[in-house]
Amino acid sequence: MNREDKRAAQREERRLERTQATGAVSGGITSGADSAAGPVKQQRTSPAKFMREVRTELRKVAWPHRKELVSYTVVVLVVTTVLTLIIFGMDWVIRNAIINSFS
């Protein structure tokens, strides 16, 4: 089960808990308000817990190695240079065409 499936299952569990807590069942589909009592208020996460969760998620990231990082940087710089030269060339051609057409 991948991360998206786990999150979908967690959302479904939370939806079922809200439905059971309010006592309102609407055929499996809930509205934004869930019941006449109003929306369920979520508890705030403490800054310390938030930072722990951020660190946990950052450990899961597949960070590129130095060789990959250098190669990606070179690709970006080359593509940026080529596109800059193309746009400069088109600008120069169009500018000269307009100037020559009014001369």
C-alpha positions in Angstrom: 0.0 0.0 0.0 1.5 3.3 -1.0 1.4 6.6 0.8 -1.6 7.9 -1.2 -3.6 4.8 -0.4 -2.8 5.1 3.3 -3.9 8.8 3.3 -7.1 7.9 1.5 -7.8 5.1 4.1 -7.1 7.6 6.9 -9.5 10.2 5.4 -12.1 7.5 5.1 -11.6 6.5 8.8 -11.8 10.1 9.9 -15.0 10.6 7.8 -16.5 7.5 9.4 -15.5 8.7 12.9 -17.2 12.1 12.3 -20.3 10.4 11.0 -20.5 8.2 14.0 -19.8 11.0 16.4 -22.5 13.2 15.1 -25.0 10.3 14.6 -25.8 11.5 11.1 -25.5 9.1 8.2 -26.3 10.5 4.8 -25.8 7.4 2.6 -22.0 7.6 2.8 -21.8 11.1 1.5 -21.2 13.9 4.0 -21.7 17.6 3.4 -19.2 20.3 4.4 -21.1 20.8 7.7 -21.5 17.1 8.5 -24.5 17.8 10.7 -26.7 20.4 12.3 -24.1 20.9 15.0 -21.7 22.4 12.5 -18.2 21.4 11.3 -15.9 19.4 13.5 -13.1 21.6 14.9 -9.6 20.2 14.5 -7.1 20.5 17.2 -4.0 22.6 16.5 -0.6 20.9 16.3 2.0 22.1 18.7 5.2 23.7 17.2 7.4 20.9 18.7 5.2 18.1 17.2 5.1 20.0 13.8 8.9 20.1 13.7 9.2 16.4 14.6 6.8 15.6 11.8 8.7 17.8 9.4 12.0 16.1 10.3 10.3 12.7 9.9 9.0 13.6 6.4 12.4 15.1 5.3 14.1 11.8 6.2 11.8 10.1 3.7 12.9 12.4 0.9 15.2 10.8 -1.7 17.9 13.4 -1.8 20.1 13.5 -4.9 23.8 12.6 -4.7 26.5 15.2 -5.5 27.0 13.8 -9.0 23.3 14.0 -9.8 23.1 17.5 -8.4 26.0 18.8 -10.5 24.6 17.2 -13.6 21.1 18.7 -13.1 22.7 22.1 -12.4 24.7 21.9 -15.6 21.6 20.9 -17.6 19.6 23.8 -16.2 22.4 26.3 -16.9 22.8 25.0 -20.5 19.1 25.1 -21.3 18.7 28.6 -19.8 21.6 29.8 -21.9 20.3 28.3 -25.1 16.8 29.7 -24.5 18.2 33.1 -23.7 20.2 33.1 -26.9 17.1 32.0 -28.9 15.0 34.7 -27.5 17.7 37.3 -27.9 18.1 36.3 -31.6 14.3 36.5 -32.2 14.2 39.9 -30.6 17.1 41.1 -32.7 15.6 39.8 -35.9 12.1 41.3 -35.2 13.5 44.6 -34.1 15.6 45.0 -37.2 12.7 44.0 -39.4 10.5 46.6 -37.8 13.2 49.3 -38.0 13.9 48.5 -41.7 10.2 48.4 -42.6 9.7 52.0 -41.3 13.0 53.3 -42.9 
